[in-house]
């Protein structure tokens, strides 16, 4: 559809429908501060209620400890990375992985707003090799968390503004070496239908017990469009030594929390 829209019409549409909006600093009840777009899902939620993804917040509180290493795959604007930083403290490490170049400064702003001490921001996507490239489909700033290597914007505003960005990859093992850590105490994965590739890349470290806990957001509908069964991803994790401690493995449509067998 976007190819049928003349550039002058696209330009007019973007200016008319999306006038300049300035980001603001929102305070949450965690306590946590975030530099947000007031019309985004994160911004609206924080500004209206002071909370965001309450169930995820509770999982972070129960699973992260001081001095832990947290790996955020699909960090988006870094809100959850910043929250994790407040939990792991100055002796812990937060590693935010996000392929969208436009989000790199936002991740750092949100980490620094919350006095994160030891963190790494990796401008790449997770893969089973650190070579090759791909293209990510970008959604507008008000919904950039929907950007995906798999799904594409389809109708209306997102279709007219369809954009892509070329990205590169990094393996989880290379992240260990690059960041000077020897394990991941908690890994959060939210990658909009690319989780099968991310899990395949993590499996060698899972088998070695170097991924101790995994919070995985399943996007079964997106996976199904490409002939991928979310249950196959789940079985791979179980076979590699993981067990489910929170969530329903018969309904792979949201987050499941796994612990490795080495975690008591």
SULFENGI-V969650 format. One record per run of one state. SS is the DSSP state (alpha for helix, beta for strand, coil for the rest). FROM is the first residue (numbers start at 1). TO is the last residue. Records with the same first field share a line. If there is no record, write none. Layout:
SS: FROM-TO  FROM-TO
This chain:
coil: 1-1  5-6  18-23  29-31  37-40  50-53  64-68  74-78  89-92  98-100  114-118  123-124  127-132  139-140  147-147  149-155  161-162  171-171  180-183  185-185  190-194  208-210  212-212  218-219  226-229  240-241  247-254  261-264
alpha: 2-4  7-17  41-49  54-63  79-88  101-113  141-146  156-160  172-179  195-207  220-225  230-239
beta: 24-28  32-36  69-73  93-97  119-122  125-126  133-138  148-148  163-170  184-184  186-189  211-211  213-217  242-246  255-260
